[in-house]
Amino acid sequence: MKRLACTAVHGLILLLAAAVVAAAPVHAAQPSVMGARAMGMGGAFTAVVDDASAVYWIPAAIGLRVFSIDASAAAAGVEGLMRLQELMNADPVEFLSWDGEEAAAVGVLGAANVGFLGAAYIVSGDLSVRGDSQAKRGHMQVTSSLGVGMAGDVMGDSSRGASLRAGVTVRNITAQRTEFAVTLTETEQRELTGSGYAVDAGVIVKATDMITLGATARNVVHSMTWDEGQPSDDPGIEFRAGVAIEPPIVGGTIAAEIGPGGEIRYGVEKRLLFNLLALRVGQIHRDSRSWTTAGVGLALGPIGFNVAGITSDFKEFGYAVEGLLRF
């Protein structure tokens, strides 16, 4: 088991190094965090997740529960969830009335697992507008993905003690994208429709009953075909690695992780009233900016409900809601 721990730590160090040196991707105004429990903990969820949403977060965690269903929705940015589809059909000239740079992101996740098999339907959208009152450039995109994943113990037994667990998710992807450049006198716009696939992989190391390490790589293998040429950005491979600690007696979880471009996330979950209530706080640091998150969860037997919020200036907020069924 010492060899297992040593090998796992070496692998995590390599993934951490890759995440730090990776080129920083283009980001929305607020970091995209799928799920209210994850958002409440500052998005430090890679080593924490133990339900069906693992199909999205880290495939290796699929099957940590015998059966679970997760449904969540999140929105962040100036326009939010209800406006994104409307904006996809808007005249780009309307954006000239916006001040400065704006961005929005939304996400919807529905996932389920039975044993070591899991499936998820993921819809995400983002809007990015930059420029001034004389000229604007930007894009709007809505992406849907159906993923199927599986996981299993490679060494040890994750239900009993120290172990190494691995998993993989295969996703099909469809996307609708609008790119535009607009001035007071001229508008350039192109519509793109794309389809493709991606493969995600992950590992979880349960070092002790208190310490769990997790690492995931999204888009390890990926391909997208667009009908009007390639878009101006490509998601590329995304690495994340984290640690979760469950101190004895305290009744809670402390988590931290590092992601693309050196992004740092950390959060705390404190469980109260015999695990009926959970309080969560966290922070995300990226590109010299910080976001604060907070959330609350309620569990009634196998049924759970979570809400959370995120903000960097206490003027503009993102939010998430989530419902769970877990056994």
C-alpha positions as a printed Julia matrix, in Angstrom:
327×3 Matrix{Float64}:
   0.0    0.0     0.0
   2.99   2.3     0.59
   3.94   1.75   -3.07
   0.38   2.65   -4.07
   0.48   5.89   -2.1
   3.89   6.82   -3.47
   2.85   6.15   -7.08
  -0.36   8.1    -6.62
   1.42  11.1    -5.09
   3.9   11.18   -7.98
   1.04  11.12  -10.47
  -0.76  13.95   -8.69
   2.4   16.04   -8.62
   2.71  15.66  -12.42
  -0.91  16.69  -12.9
  -0.47  19.68  -10.58
   2.59  20.77  -12.54
   0.69  20.44  -15.81
  -2.16  22.54  -14.44
   0.21  25.3   -13.32
   2.13  25.6   -16.58
  -0.92  25.23  -18.87
  -1.81  28.37  -20.78
  -4.64  30.26  -19.07
  -7.89  29.88  -21.02
 -10.4   32.62  -21.83
 -12.69  32.98  -18.82
 -16.16  34.33  -18.18
 -16.62  37.11  -15.62
 -17.2   34.49  -12.95
 -15.74  30.98  -12.82
 -18.1   28.28  -14.04
 -18.99  25.9   -11.21
 -21.51  23.12  -11.84
 -23.64  22.22   -8.81
 -24.66  24.09   -5.67
 -22.67  21.97   -3.21
 -19.57  22.46   -5.35
 -20.18  26.21   -5.67
 -20.67  26.63   -1.93
 -17.25  25.06   -1.37
 -15.51  27.42   -3.78
 -15.58  24.86   -6.58
 -12.99  22.72   -4.77
 -14.93  19.57   -5.57
 -12.64  17.25   -7.52
 -11.64  15.25   -4.43
 -15.03  15.66   -2.7
 -17.72  14.52   -5.17
 -19.29  11.15   -4.37
 -22.53  11.12   -6.39
 -23.68  10.93  -10.03
 -22.3   14.39  -10.85
 -18.92  12.64  -10.9
 -19.65  11.9   -14.58
 -18.97  15.64  -15.05
 -16.46  16.34  -12.26
 -14.18  13.32  -12.11
 -15.06   9.94  -13.65
 -13.15   8.0   -11.01
 -15.8    8.9    -8.42
 -18.6    7.16  -10.35
 -19.91   4.32   -8.21
 -18.87   5.64   -4.8
 -22.61   5.48   -4.16
 -24.68   2.48   -5.19
 -27.35   4.7    -6.77
 -27.73   8.46   -7.06
 -29.47  11.13   -9.1
 -28.28  14.73   -9.32
 -30.02  17.7   -10.98
 -28.52  21.18  -10.84
 -28.63  24.57  -12.52
 -26.23  27.5   -12.21
 -25.91  30.95  -13.72
 -23.31  33.71  -13.45
 -22.8   37.06  -15.1
 -24.67  40.1   -16.29
 -27.57  38.37  -18.06
 -27.95  35.02  -16.29
 -29.91  31.92  -17.03
 -33.15  33.33  -18.46
 -31.51  35.72  -20.94
 -28.88  33.61  -22.68
 -31.11  31.96  -25.28
 -32.72  35.34  -26.03
 -29.29  36.84  -26.57
 -28.38  34.06  -28.99
 -31.04  35.5   -31.3
 -30.33  39.17  -30.61
 -29.02  41.76  -33.04
 -25.32  42.32  -32.12
 -25.86  46.1   -32.52
 -27.74  45.94  -29.21
 -24.46  45.2   -27.44
 -23.07  48.66  -28.28
 -25.26  50.04  -25.5
 -23.45  47.88  -22.95
 -20.67  49.51  -20.93
 -17.21  47.97  -21.1
 -16.74  44.21  -21.07
 -19.49  41.84  -20.04
 -19.81  38.09  -19.71
 -22.33  35.49  -18.61
 -22.24  31.75  -18.05
 -24.94  29.18  -17.38
 -24.93  25.45  -16.74
 -27.51  22.7   -16.3
 -26.64  19.16  -15.25
 -28.73  16.01  -14.94
 -26.89  12.85  -13.91
 -27.52   9.37  -12.55
 -25.47   6.33  -11.65
 -26.21   2.7   -10.93
 -23.16   1.08   -9.46
 -20.01   1.71  -11.46
 -21.93   3.04  -14.5
 -23.06   6.67  -14.81
 -24.62   8.99  -17.36
 -25.09  12.75  -17.51
 -26.68  15.36  -19.74
 -24.85  18.68  -19.55
 -25.88  22.0   -21.08
 -23.62  25.04  -20.78
 -23.75  28.49  -22.29
 -21.46  31.46  -22.25
 -21.53  35.03  -23.51
 -18.5   37.29  -23.85
 -18.61  40.91  -25.04
 -15.59  43.24  -25.02
 -14.92  46.72  -26.37
 -16.42  50.18  -25.92
 -19.46  52.18  -27.07
 -17.94  52.55  -30.57
 -17.02  48.93  -31.28
 -17.67  45.54  -29.73
 -16.45  42.01  -30.37
 -17.69  38.85  -28.76
 -19.3   35.47  -28.96
 -22.29  33.54  -27.66
 -22.29  29.76  -27.42
 -24.59  27.03  -26.14
 -23.13  23.52  -25.83
 -24.91  20.3   -24.95
 -23.2   17.05  -24.08
 -24.32  13.53  -23.25
 -21.73  11.61  -21.28
 -21.46   7.97  -20.24
 -18.81   6.9   -17.77
 -17.56   4.04  -15.64
 -15.07   3.56  -12.83
 -13.56   0.88  -10.65
 -10.93   0.17   -8.02
  -7.49  -0.47   -9.48
  -5.82  -1.24   -6.15
  -7.38  -1.74   -2.74
 -11.08  -1.35   -1.9
 -12.49   2.18   -1.82
 -15.36   1.09    0.45
 -13.03  -0.21    3.16
  -9.75   1.65    3.2
  -6.78   2.9     1.23
  -7.3    2.49   -2.49
  -6.61   3.74   -6.0
  -9.65   4.22   -8.22
  -9.78   5.18  -11.92
 -12.56   6.11  -14.32
 -13.33   7.45  -17.76
 -16.21   9.37  -19.36
 -16.98   9.61  -23.06
 -19.09  12.59  -24.18
 -20.73  13.52  -27.45
 -20.89  17.28  -28.0
 -23.1   19.58  -30.05
 -22.69  23.35  -30.1
 -24.31  26.46  -31.53
 -22.06  29.52  -31.65
 -22.36  33.12  -32.83
 -19.25  35.3   -33.28
 -19.62  39.0   -34.05
 -17.79  42.28  -34.5
 -19.94  45.41  -34.57
 -19.37  49.17  -34.93
 -21.74  52.1   -35.36
 -21.67  51.59  -39.13
 -20.85  47.95  -39.77
 -21.66  44.5   -38.4
 -19.81  41.25  -39.08
 -21.38  38.06  -37.84
 -21.04  34.37  -38.43
 -23.08  31.42  -37.17
 -21.37  28.12  -36.45
 -22.77  24.7   -35.63
 -20.42  22.06  -34.36
 -20.42  18.44  -33.24
 -17.82  16.12  -31.85
 -16.74  14.07  -28.89
 -14.43  14.17  -25.87
 -12.93  11.72  -23.42
 -12.32  12.62  -19.76
 -10.25  10.57  -17.3
  -9.58  10.72  -13.59
  -8.04   9.0   -10.59
  -8.91   9.06   -6.91
  -6.53   8.02   -4.16
  -7.99   7.32   -0.76
  -4.82   7.7     1.26
  -6.47   7.31    4.68
  -9.96   7.47    6.13
  -9.43  11.23    6.46
  -7.52  12.17    3.28
  -8.66  11.79   -0.34
  -6.7   12.95   -3.38
  -8.26  13.41   -6.8
  -7.05  14.39  -10.25
  -8.95  14.7   -13.52
  -8.16  15.59  -17.11
 -11.0   16.78  -19.33
 -10.78  16.56  -23.13
  -7.86  14.12  -23.02
  -9.01  13.08  -26.47
 -11.36  15.48  -28.22
 -12.5   16.49  -31.67
 -14.98  19.09  -32.91
 -16.13  19.67  -36.49
 -17.68  23.04  -37.35
 -19.7   23.84  -40.45
 -18.18  27.3   -40.98
 -14.54  26.93  -40.05
 -13.01  26.75  -36.6
 -14.05  29.09  -33.74
 -11.55  31.54  -32.34
 -10.89  29.5   -29.21
 -10.44  25.8   -28.41
 -11.09  24.31  -24.95
  -8.01  22.09  -25.02
  -7.1   19.71  -22.2
  -8.12  20.87  -18.73
  -6.31  19.47  -15.69
  -7.53  19.68  -12.1
  -6.08  18.13   -8.95
  -7.31  18.45   -5.4
  -7.34  17.15   -1.86
 -10.17  16.67    0.63
  -9.68  16.23    4.38
 -12.36  15.08    6.79
 -11.07  15.79   10.32
 -12.35  13.38   12.96
 -14.99  14.56   15.44
 -15.35  17.97   13.73
 -17.92  16.7    11.22
 -17.01  18.42    8.01
 -14.75  18.61    4.96
 -11.84  20.88    4.05
 -10.96  20.89    0.35
  -8.53  22.59   -2.02
  -7.56  22.2    -5.65
  -5.61  23.75   -8.48
  -6.84  24.11  -12.05
  -5.94  25.56  -15.46
  -3.71  28.62  -15.49
  -2.87  28.25  -11.81
  -6.45  28.81  -10.64
  -6.75  27.99   -6.92
  -9.96  26.91   -5.23
 -10.61  26.05   -1.59
 -13.61  25.6     0.62
 -15.05  24.22    3.84
 -18.22  22.26    4.53
 -19.51  21.96    8.09
 -22.28  19.46    8.82
 -24.68  20.09   11.71
 -27.74  18.53   13.35
 -26.74  14.94   12.67
 -25.86  15.8     9.06
 -29.29  17.28    8.35
 -27.8   20.72    7.69
 -24.59  21.72    5.9
 -22.99  25.17    5.78
 -20.37  25.93    3.13
 -17.94  28.75    2.32
 -15.09  29.02   -0.16
 -12.97  31.16   -2.44
 -11.61  31.04   -5.99
  -8.43  32.91   -7.03
  -7.6   33.43  -10.69
  -5.99  36.09  -12.86
  -5.41  38.43   -9.87
  -9.1   38.24   -8.98
 -10.93  36.55   -6.13
 -14.46  35.25   -5.77
 -16.2   34.37   -2.52
 -18.81  31.62   -2.33
 -21.3   30.48    0.29
 -24.02  27.86    0.39
 -26.34  25.77    2.5
 -27.58  22.21    2.16
 -30.46  20.26    3.65
 -30.56  16.44    3.79
 -33.66  14.43    4.65
 -32.57  10.83    4.49
 -31.53  10.07    0.9
 -33.01  13.35   -0.41
 -30.87  16.49   -0.49
 -31.29  20.1    -1.59
 -28.51  22.68   -1.97
 -28.33  26.38   -2.82
 -25.24  28.56   -3.23
 -24.01  31.93   -4.45
 -20.78  33.44   -5.78
 -19.56  37.04   -6.05
 -16.36  39.03   -6.4
 -17.63  42.51   -5.57
 -20.96  41.94   -3.77
 -22.7   43.78   -6.62
 -23.03  41.03   -9.22
 -23.89  37.5    -8.12
 -23.99  34.04   -9.58
 -26.16  31.34   -8.09
 -26.85  27.62   -8.18
 -29.58  25.24   -7.04
 -29.35  21.46   -6.81
 -31.5   18.47   -5.91
 -30.1   15.04   -4.98
 -31.21  11.49   -4.37
 -28.48   9.24   -2.99
 -28.18   5.71   -1.6
